[in-house]
Structure formats: C-alpha cells, structure tokens
Amino acid sequence: MENTTVQPKLALSDTTGVTCDECGHTIFEEGLIIRRVSQFLTGTSQPGMIPIPVFACKKCQHVNTEFLPRELKDLGE
C-alpha cells in the first residue's frame, strides 16, 4: 500500500502578505543563524555547529520574530 499525502489546493488570494517589522519591505531571502554546541553535549572532540534557517529582509537584513524558532524567541534573540 502506497502512502500518499493529499495537498490542499491554495490560491494566492487565500494568503496574506508578510512585511519586515523594521522597514516594511516585502522581499526576504533565506539566511542561517548558527548556534554552537559544546563538545560535551555532542560527544565529540570539538564543539559542533547547528544551522537554523530563517528569512531576513532583503533591504535591511532584519529577521522578524515570527521567523525564529520558539527557543530563540525565549532567549530574546
């Protein structure tokens, strides 16, 4: 038996736009927040790096809070 996922049909009119909270620009680009993790937590001889994808405003590079994972919002970043 094949596992299939049904994707709902969405029209552009069913969506709302997102703007930069700082400058109001509407174009974003993908970026990465890099977090270090201690070698004691990774069990390796060197600290590790964890990439976290986010969207930043193309004009001013601001990252809206809504684009951050909850854990980073709680840290105030």
Secondary structure, 3 states (H helix, E strand, C coil): CCCCCCCCCCCHHHCCCCCCCCCCCCCEEEEEEEEEECHHHHCCCCCEEEEEEEEEECCCCCCCHHHCCHHHHHHCC
